């Protein structure tokens, strides 16, 4: 049995309530890129401890007191991944497939998605947060930077969509 997608307005209200609850419980908003950074820095510190200790960037985020399992954002991201998996399984949508336009190959779609993900991850570090941290949480506290971040993210997406639309239409 395949269930319908959630109403986007209901999903928006639930996301807003989740953000409010996050502020109430933790005193800060949602974010994802910080969790990824903590896990990657821990991996580098494990694989090359001398390099991590000598690097200005890695040393700032590594150490016993900064272990990724001490960061609630890491558990948030684990919950997002597990919740997405469970939601897909319950709704009957848990299928591994590469959806793309008939005009391109699965390989090209995967490569473009990978490049887009890397660029977005790099941009989230330059912007000091991802869409959930910079834009969503920033807008929730009425920060001008949150509104600028959201306009920049969507503005760039609309501009780039013009050039890459043949890859999905």
Helices and strands as residue ranges (DSSP letters): H 8-26, H 33-47, H 49-54, H 56-61, G 64-66, G 68-70, H 72-91, H 106-126, I 131-136, H 137-140, H 144-164, G 165-167
